Amino acid sequence: MKKGKLVWLFVWCIVLCLGMAGCSGYTSSYSATVLITENTSNSASISFSTMKGSKVLQMKTKEEGKTLEYSGSLAEGKVTVYYDEDGSKKELFTLSGGEKAESSVKLNAKGKLYVMIETDGKCESGKFAFKIK
């Protein structure tokens, strides 16, 4: 009986290790009211009434040399948006209450693209959109 339990414990350890090997290391941790997200392989958007914390969105680029177009607006608070396309987190833009942003950035790598929206305290009426072209 003990041998069977040890085998199952070993199998579960292997499954957990293999499952965690593909994780990005970025996790969402937030509290929000009226949070709406849309996330596909080449676009993502998020809007909220209030939010505090960080939200991670994942997209995918199929070839090098693509562009990430983005826009954002925020009524109150402060938000910093980061992206990671090659294992290093880079700041994309920062918004304070009443500000808007709209621009693009050239992507260098293909594969998974992470966008992290991080608030500095409680923020109100935010809307952000990202599209790979």
Helices and strands as residue ranges (DSSP letters): H 2-21, E 29-33, E 36-39, E 43-61, E 67-76, E 78-84, E 90-96, E 100-106, E 111-119, E 123-132
